[in-house]
């Protein structure tokens, strides 16, 4: 599947994956209330974990995110339950980490039930999200949705996920013209800062990563409040910003655009409008924080594709192939 096709396929994939994943959850036992849960991944999956952890804590679970690279060489147990995320099931660091952590229950969330990750966990939950593009689209948003559903299954809370596919389709339609307009200025930016916080942290991390992978932009992902403590100092007219959120992010977006930085603010607030260098994309209200994270990444995917087209990039793979990060590759 090509990158643009993956972007457009997401509403349908979200719908089918939610049904399959929901069915799989029925056989998964709930943890004891006092259990500490570690969410483990690398790359895009680590970004999902870092958004899922605060959402799960808000639901009453004792969850934290940790990079698979931190655990792959360790043997000490840091949690009572481990959830490993890998769309392909072949991420070498995640498989190594989960393989070393015997004794505690391990759950694998993957799109490939017969994969190396499945061999080192006690329970496998399959996304059934189908084929994905080389720069992840369908697998990424399906994983966000799945982690929302898994957290609710374990916490005993409930969200109606059936509205998400139509909301996603609406965001893709609403954002199309704006991202085409912004592609020209982002194409020539010296650097693009992507900023968000809380359960939107996946959007800053994955947004910056995807803009690098797909459009080969120089980017950096930042947590909102940390960004205020120094990292924003280089801001100038050669810096473009993507700011995501409804809180301190709105003031930040106004400030960065006032400095002349082309700024895309992705927000659900209705009290801020586009003006000058500030471009506002208003999101619909999502049924849950992780459902919102699904919606947030969509216009950034579209922006990545728009810039890639300007640069005549096919977005069909990576230039600098690493043969030791996916198991089974030569």
Secondary structure, DSSP 8 states (H G I E B T S, - for coil): --HHHHHHHHHHHHHHHHHHHHHHHTTS----TT-EEEEEE-THHHHHHHHHHHHHHHTT-EEEEEEHHHHTT--S---SEEEEE-SSS-BHHHHHHHHH-TTSEEEEEES-SSSHHHHT-SEEEE-------SS-SHHHHHHHHHHHHHHHHHHT----GGGHHHHHHHHHHHHHHHHHHHHHHHHT-SEEEEEE-GGGHHHHHHHHHHHHHHH---EEEEEHHHHTTTGGGG-STTEEEEEE-SSHHHHHHHHHHHTT--EEEEE--SS---BTTEEEEE----SSHHHHHHHHHHHHHHHHHHHHHHTT----S-SS--TTSBTT--
